[in-house]
Amino acid sequence: MARARQGWDLRVAGYSWDEIAEQLGFANKSNAYRSVHSYLGTVPQFDAERERELWRQRLEWLWRKARRDVDEQRPGALTGGVRIAQAAARLSGLDAPEQVVIHNPTVAEINALVQRLTVPQPRVIEANVLGLPELENHPIGKGETL
């Protein structure tokens, strides 16, 4: 059981089945695979969600190492930790853009909006129509709107 668990830990760490077999003393990659399969009840086959889980576990492992390195104030540790956090956020979809819902208004809604926004055109009063000479220099007297 311990070798099988170690086998899975190595697989999560990115080792191939051949490398796992060699490192843990299995006769071949098939025996390493069968041991892990027996221990876990299954060995995840390639599938997007399982692959994401594999990478989540790898990132968790890296995160623990990065935290230790930050605590020990190793050069570059903080930058490495930030990169691991960014990769984990992308993997989990935390960096996904917000969903924007666009409302498609009906014709009635558009017409109601146009009615609300439409301002009546101002009336134009010209001074010469009124016959008031004192308004000749006033804006109203020049044909401008009220």
N, C-alpha and C positions, 0 to 999 in steps of 0.2 A: 504494500500500500504506500509506503513512504517513497519508493522509487517512482511509482505512478504519479503521486502528487508532485514530486520533483520534476517529472517529465512534463506535466502540464504547466508548471511554473516556468520551465525552460521554453516551452512552446509559446507561452504568453510573452516571454522575454524576446521572442523572435528567432529562436533556434529552429532549424529544420529537423525533421524526424530522424534523418541520418546523424546529425550532430547530437541529438538527444540520446539515441541508441549508443553512440560511441562514448559520450560523457557518463552515462549511467550504467554502462556495462551490459546493455541488451545485445543479443546476437545480431540483430538487424533492425531496420526502421519499422518493419511490420510488427515485430515483437514490442517495440516501444509504443507504437500506436495502439496495439491490442491491450497493453497494460493500462494505458491512460483511459481507453474506452471502457475497460472493465471497472476501473476505479470511479469514473464519472457517470457510467451508465451509457454514455455516448461521447463521441468526439465531434465537436461542431465542425460541420463542413462549410465550405465557403458560402456565405450568404451575407448580404450587406449588414444586417443587424448583428449577426454574430461577429463579423469582422470589426464593427464598431465597438462591440463589447471587448474584444481582444485588445483593441487600441486603447480603450478606456482603462483597462487593467495595466497596460504598458505605461500609460500616462500617469496613473496613480503611483506606480513604482518609481517613475522618474521624478514625480512631485515630491515623494518622500526623500529621495536623494538630494533634490534641489533645496528642500527646506533645511536639511542637515548642513549642506554646503553654505547656505546663507547664514545659518547660526554660527558656523565656523569662520564666517567672513572671507570665504575663498573668492578670489578675483573672478568676475564673470558670473558668479552664482545667481545674483539677483536677475541679471539679464536672462540667464537660462531658465529661471523660475517663471519669469514673465512669459517667455516663449512657450513653455509647457502649459501655462494657464491659458494662453491664447489658443493653442491647439486643442485643448480640452473644451474650451468654449465653442470653437467652431464645430468640433465633433458632436457636441451635444445640441447644436443648433441655437445656442444662446446669442450668436452674432447674426442670426437671420434677420432680415429686414422686417419691420412691422408690416402687417397686412393692411393694405389700404382698401377700404370699401368705397366704391364710387357709386353714387346714387344717380340713376338715369331718370330724370323727371319726366312726367307725363306732359302731354300737350297742355292740359288744363293747368298744371302747375307752372309751366312756362308762361302761359297767358296771364295767370294771376300775378306772377313776378313782374312781368312787363307792365301790368296795370299799376302795381305799387311803385315801380321805378319811373314811370312816365310822368314827367312834370309838364303841366299845361304850358303851351307857348305863350309868352307875355304879349299883351296887346301893344301895338306901336301907335303912339300919338305924336303927330307932327304939329309944330307950333303954327305953321301957316294955315292948317285946317281950323284951328281955334281962332286965328286972327289976333293973337296976342303978341305985339312987338316986343314986349319986355322978356319974352321967352326965347328970343332969337339966339342969345348967347348961352342959354341954358341947355343941358344935354337933351332935354325933352324937345326943345325947339330945333334940334339938329336931326330929329328923326330916330333918336335912340329909344330904347325900350324902358318901360317903367319897371 
